[in-house]
Amino acid sequence: MHHQNNPGDLNPVEPKQINQSLSSSASANPKISVLIISYNAGQYIEECIASIVAQTLQPYEIIIADDHSTDESWGIITKYKDKYPHLIRSYRQERNLGMLENGAFAWNQVRGDLVSAINSDDRWFPNKLELEWEALKKNPDARVAYSNVFQIDEYGNQIKLWHDDTKSAPPQGDVFIPVFTRKFFNNSGSVFRNELIYYSAFQSVGGRDKNMILYLDWDRKIRLSAHYPIVYSGAPLVEYRIHAGGIHNSPPDVHYRSIKAIFEKNLPLAAMRPSAEFEQIKRSVLAELNNLKKQMDRQKQISIKSADDGKNGGLPDANSSDSLNLSDDVDTYSDENLIFLISQPRAGSTLLQRILAGHPQIHTTAEPWIMLHPLYALKSAGLQADYDTNVARQAIGDFLATLHQGKTAYFSAVRQMGLYLYGQALKDNNKSYFLDKTPRYYHIIDELKLTYPSAKFIFLLRNPLAVLSSIIDTWVGQEWGELKHYRHDLLTAPQQLVTGINQLNDQAIVVTYENLVTQPESTVRDLCLRCGLEFIPEMLVYGYNPKPVGSMGDQTNIGRHSQPVETYQDKYLTRLSTPNANYLAKAYLNFLGADLLGKMGYNYHNLMAHLTA
């Protein structure tokens, strides 16, 4: 786990000390550790690893930290590990930790003197490390070297060069102002990435701040540029892949809060600069915030309250009148206050909901369904109404096309509506987190992520045969024709859940029903940790807590017990033993297939063996 230093605690190692320690090996290859942070990038990771292995300046080690990928990533990693056993050290997490924790783990494995990290879907040119090391050797006081960046699409096509000004190079040396203002490259709002950095310099400023929503690397690089010179390699040597759904697609108010938080956190570092530079930083950041405010349809200008700018008598205290205060009227509640619980129906979601509802900070209702209709409205199929839904969708699309933000404006409006409703529920009940347990949100996982990028997403998985059995027992009985009403719950949901887990990456918190009923304490404890909540043992005794208000969800079996029991885990074997049900169950397994079942954590052959025993 990383240790986050405060600006006042920084004690950077002097460059001369580092140079002396490396002087004996300066003529030989430096000890460079390359970190590959991997999660479900099976489509790209081979290109990534190959680009590192092909470096003209070979790394001392390649550390690959895989965050429990569910695709083919680990097989590809293992292939390269076997081919280069003395070069590659690979680790696979036993469970998905999330990008922040998995990245911190990777950095803690470093044995080299210098480090450069890369995401598993990006690529480097062969001479990337060589030219950056040469730049560091020519500038002994520098601690960081970086290169220009080609932005590539999902197919690997170069679509943009971050700095394409042929008359001037990107900044180097003291780059604090261009880093803080994010006016670093002339053709991008980003700062340097995949830098080659002395490990001691990285340790001195600390890693990513887990309290930040977006821009975690920008926050760290502000600290880095405040204390060390940074040099440019002279060439574009990095290829950075852009995906749909990245942070650039987050709603304006999420960007606003993130930039504001980073500005206020790093204000003491800016206050140590000359007054003219401090004012330049302040004007730039405030201009960006005002632009975001306009996008949020709020015309109120940002007011600044700053006494002496912290120039007299040391750094300003964050709680004093000398600190910068940005006042705004953004609603109290945000997507950070939201927890979505998504599953197949009859997968045990009511049980997990009742347990989580026992936490003193969580409020929930039976099944809100509040986001399903507005976020489904733009889909091309699946809607029925007294009016023509296809014509309505086309008309809405025509209207949105006239807006500057297009569909983004629609999702922003839905977001504001949802936050208002969820916020009212939290305010009325004096709670901090709203748990929206609506299993059929599996239809709108992409839209939920786009609308609430910082929300917590819990995916509850259960043996699909047990789900089928419970649907038959609860809703179908012997009326087999009724199954048509649940075809999406049975046939669509499993793939949507797996796809959602992969796309949400480290935001996906996966729980299995089987673990919940056999290991309730460890399962719920881990779930609370992932949600940033304190685990309270009394949560497990859900029967003594008031049940959520509403008519939806399991209103029968859940009331028979006061805490999780294993009684229903294998009950499906009895339910599916009749000829018709057994035939249907085998057909269901064959429809899902071994690959999809494996990604859900279940073995096709074992399940089929249970049906034929």
Secondary structure, 3 states (H helix, E strand, C coil): CCCCCCHHHCCCCCHHHHHHHHHHHCCCCCCEEEEEEECCCCCCHHHHHHHHHCCCCCCCEEEEEECCCCCCHHHHHHHHHHHCCCCEEEEECCCCCCHHHHHHHHHHCCCCCEEEEEECCCEECCCHHHHHHHHHHHCCCCCEEEEEEEEECCCCCEEEECCCCCCCCCCCECCHHHHHHCCCECCECCCCCCCEEEHHHHHHHCCCCCCCCCCHHHHHHHHHHHHCCEEEEEEEEEEEECCCCCHHHCCHHHHHHHHHHHHHHCHHHHHCCCHHHHHHHHHHHHHHHHHHHHHCCCCCCCEEECCCCCCCCCCCCCCCCCCCEEECCCCCCCHHHEEEEEECCCCCHHHHHHHHCCCCCEEECCCCCCCHHHHHCCCCCCCCCCCCHHHHHHHHHHHHHCCCCCHHHHHHHHHHHHHHHHHHHHHHHCCCEEEEECHHHHHHHHHHHHHCCCCEEEEEECCHHHHHHHHHHHHHCCCHHHHHHHHHHHHHHHHHHHHHHHHHHHHEEEEEHHHHHHCHHHHHHHHHHHHCCCCCHHHHCHHHCCCCCCCCCCCCHHHHCCCCCCCCCCCHHHHCCCHHHHHHHHHHHHHHHHHHHHHHCCCHHHHHHHHHC
